[in-house]
Amino acid sequence: MKKYYYSLGIIISVLTLVSCGKGQEPAQAAAPSGPTPVTTVKIPSRDVTTYKDYPTSIEGIINSDARPKISGYITDVLVDEGQRVKQGQILFRLETASLTEEAAAAKANINAAQVQVDQLKPLVEKNIVSTNQLATAEAKLSQAKAAYQSIVANIGYATVKSPVDGYAGTIRIRKGNLVSPSDPSPLTTITDITQVYAYFSMNEKDYLNFLMTSEGETKAEKIKNMPEVTLIMANGQEYPHKGRIQTINSQIGKESGSVSFRAVFDNPEQLLTNGSTGKIRVPTLNKDMPIVPQKSTFERQGRTYVGKIEKTDTATVAVFQHIEIKDRTKGLYIVGEGVKEGDEIVAEGVDKLQSGTPVEPREQAFDSVAKPLKAIFRD
């Protein structure tokens, strides 16, 4: 009896498996067939301007240190930080009491030497004394006058004046401080910021690409024809005035591997000052280059592909085509190699296909697909 039930169980299990197998056949037969409908666009060629940012540091076009020419104690500070000053304006005064006393003594020496010369002249004329005595007296008079003039000059040096028009910088010294020409720091620095210099650097690759795409035969001509640049200030706002590149260093830094640039900006509102920072935004014009929407591409093992539409004798298929990206902007790739103007590609969803998949193209206008992608900001 037990053998009967055991055999019956085996039979029921086999019948169940056969029944399940037959139930799956309709599902396999229901798999879709035929070409896959896809939205496509034809690649245009356009002039596209792209931008690249480089960190920059700002300096006034003139930075002139105000330093004492003699040692002494500060008696008056006649300027404040940030104050506009004129060339020749008195900024600091040093103590001159001791110099005034020295000047009085030197003046007395001049008078004494002059008296001696005046006494000897008639005696020489009468041959009472030799001309050598008169010459010695005149030499002493000249020395006394030179000593006096030196002291008077030092008194003048005790008044420190502004070397240029501009704005006073940091002032660390106060009344009573002892200062000297050998001090490492100046009394202050006068900066002319009616215009400012913006210094930035490019790596060798960017430098060569930028220079080679600029118009002109010589480097000087290329610099003259370079486009205006934009300054993005430290607060992220765009500076209201455009700048121009003035100079490019003739050497590549051995340690940094970069080339330094200098741009100049007008600064009528005094928004920028010595030590300001920001980013220089440099434009590059890509002339008559094929462009593809970024959403029409996918990446695989570090390479970028599009689904290029190709027609065979039997079907229309989407074939994965590697493209070389020259630049990018606003959701678009500027293509160097791989596709050309007029080629048709899958507009969206190419990453869901396999290379060689039969497709049914449904072409749309390029501008309806190539909308800029939203910017992604990272802290």
Buried (B, 14 or more C-beta within 10 A) or exposed (E): EEEEEEEEEEEEEEEEEEEEEEEEEEEEEEEEEEBBEBBBBBBBBBEBEBEBEBEBEBBBBBBBEBBBBBBBBBBBBEBEEEBEBEEEBEBBBBBBEEBEEBBEEBBEBBEEBBEBBEEBEEEBEEEEBEEEBBEBBBEBBEEBBEBBEEBBEBBEBBBBBBBBBBBBBEBEBEEEBEBEEEBEEBBBBBBBBBBBBBBBBBEEEBBEBBBEEBEEEEEEEBBBEBBEBBBBBEEEEEBEBBBEBBEBBEEBEEEEEBBBBBBBBBBEEEBBBBEBEBBBBBBBEBEEBBBBBBBBBBEEEEEBBBBBBBEEEEBBBBBBBEBEBBBEBEBBBBBEEBBEBEBBBBBBBBEEBEEEBBBEBEEBEBEEBBEEEEEEEEE
